[in-house]
Amino acid sequence: MTLIRAMTPADLDQVLEIDQQSFPVSWSKVTFLHELNENPNADLGVVLKSQPVEEDSSGFGIIRRLRQPKTDDRVAAYAGMWIHGREAHISTIASHPNFRRQGFGELMLISMIGRGIARGADHVVLEVRISNIPAQTLYRKYEFAAIGFYPRYYHDNQEDALYMVARPLDENYLIRLRARAALLAARLPFTDEFTGLHFEQVISDGSKE
């Protein structure tokens, strides 16, 4: 099972692990807690993947078979976003190394765009390293275009950042976003408890948008 929901403080140990494995300069726990508890303009989400937990094999065979299998929810991806007026700004997004190239990062991106739309944004922006071609390719799939760059934006190596924007986030864009979510769900079924747009209902209804 894959679930998209709002991030909680209980997720932070796993989120911090992903953050440290993904970025040369990572956010602190204090920063995440500030975003979660004190910033009304912030939205943070996670994609959770349920995994089976190995149990003690002792005991009678029939009892073991009757037990419900135990699962452990792992944070496969997370993201953060700020809402400023009609602008949604994706501030951070990453997936766990064990879950990369499986659609979890893409699902997180869809969810953040959808959440921005639900909160009234008419465009969404982000920054990405000039050298991060795979991320740029994914963003362009969701209609982000580079409209500028920030010289020496990243402090660890003074690398430039591309400034990308997707707009307008109108009804036609939402139709295309729902269609892409449905295509992704064909190989990665999920439940959406985050965006407010109920992507999973569109999928279960067999939408042809």
Steps between C-alpha positions, in 0.01 A plus 500: 500500500617852419356797688545875450432710809617807688835471675494476881778538759498121537631473141804718559757231584437337162469834319831621642668177388377556144596867511855421611537234231367730228657842554851622586344759730198358681224658702514465879229348715437848642434631147251224424323551833473872429345428161259248651393692808560870446474582130137526385618547140684167497371162384709187549402158372629144498448193287486191721564147378379210714752219525461159666680452830683175564345321796624234735442168325449316829158371605248266352465511124124549496527793745766663284275465196205658681697804610457821305834581334669800659609793289723801554432833331820642350539854369582446133497870407429838654462860388440848633329800345424863586188683389541873434181648356434317172850349489595153623874462556634145534781549750627143529422158353685170525450124505682231695783335301326162537185637336646701214402441135181328615258791469495619861676829428267564207200424721631748755536766230144439375377531857676829567368654179152374586525639852604836358198502270272410792639798693428739216837525325498587130868416447769293668874571509816322611878511475713213374873450451627563148663156510190310616374393159275213624307739727469757223363232268233406755406864556465562127268198480272699730531810283762691697705735284831666589452876508827605661785393722665597827882519481689310773171415674623185675745575779675162506657535153378839370294327230240701310128424536240495227181684596203307359128575492184311398206721406214556476364247748156527345226244441670367186825448690312316775343269242847415367634457855219257586571303183868468589409398855276227358779371277739489794240324716473221245842381621508664844151496657463759774260668739497881510436654842704814433407705197130559562441412134436129561715366218428143612125547439569601141712191459251261659219648292693421182525861385589546133615858539 
